[in-house]
Amino acid sequence: GEEALVAPIEREFGAPFKRVHLPSPSDLSLAAAQLATKRMEEVDAEAAAMLMKAAEALIAEQGAAGVARALAALGGLLASPPRRSLLDASQGVVTVQAHTSLASEEG
């Protein structure tokens, strides 16, 4: 795969590349929450006051789930990230590790 193409480049430059893995779904949700929090801090107090009744209604109707949805929307996380393989990050593919309790018999 692509790893075979990277090795000659590393040798040419005399330094290894740092391998960076795709972020996990929990990493993405944490980043979205941090972005939402940062954006919320930038909102003017008067602008927030104009939405206070809507915020109170949201909390009364949906509670923490509504606040979580608002944070997700504000952070740009509108859908759950697709699952990916742990081996090669292929989208929609999962890595499975199988175990057996059968011992191999030597005969």
Residue, then its C-alpha position, 0 to 999 in steps of 0.5 A: g500500500e501507501e506505506a511502501l511509498v513512504a519508506p523511500i521518501e523517509r530514507e531520502f530525507g533521512a528522517p522518519f515521518k510521524r504517523v498520525h491516526l484518524p481521530s476517534p469518534s470520542d475525539l471528534s465529539l470532544a473537539a466539537a464541544q470545545l469549539a462550541t464552548k469557544r463560540m459561546e464565549e464570543v456571544d455578546a451578552e445582549a445577543a444572548a439575552m435576546l434568546m433567553k426565552a428560547a433557551e429556557a423553553l429548550i431546556a424545559e422541553q428537552g433538558a440536557a439532550g437539547v443542550a447537547r444537540a445545540l452544542a453539537a450543532l454549534g460545534g459542527l457535529l451534525a451526524s455521528p462519524p462513520r466507523r472506520s477500520l483500525l487497521d487501514a482507516s477504510q470507511g465503513v469497515v470494522t476490525v474484528q479480532a476472533h478468539t477460539s477456545l479450541a486448543s490445537e492438537e498435535g498428532 
